[in-house]
Amino acid sequence: MDVVLYTRQGCHLCDEALETLRRHRLSPQIVDIDRHPELVARFNHCVPVVAIDGKERFRGRVNEVLLQRMLHAR
């Protein structure tokens, strides 16, 4: 499973999202959007954003119930 967490420095929701993903034994690739102008334009006020297998699945908070369902469906 390919998991990407789009984040930025000082984002408490991003920290929570990372903790949630790790609690479910996921090791996301972490991408700081502020290093990529095209990602700032795309996600500026929407971080964190979690993409799983190339599909955007969560914005803001990670819904643990939906995440568990996705993991068990694999």
Steps between C-alpha positions, in 0.01 A plus 500: 500500500645834391409776750594866459437765765501856365584729789672822609699616801300607806183316398352324804245314287791368292666368816174330600461347154855360514435349844177342376667350194787363708256356756359295211853382412530720192823678412400790277730692274491851645488788253533859624279695260688825566798360307288458186312807365262279301400317820447828686265606221318167522483438878579836666231505773401134478793324671537237607410305191543122493530319170486122493608314188487824302148600607426788734316342793502752786525878543528657841439219744548130430178311568621190682186299429536556125874433519438168677243401240746578222773297668276200562367508143846427361 
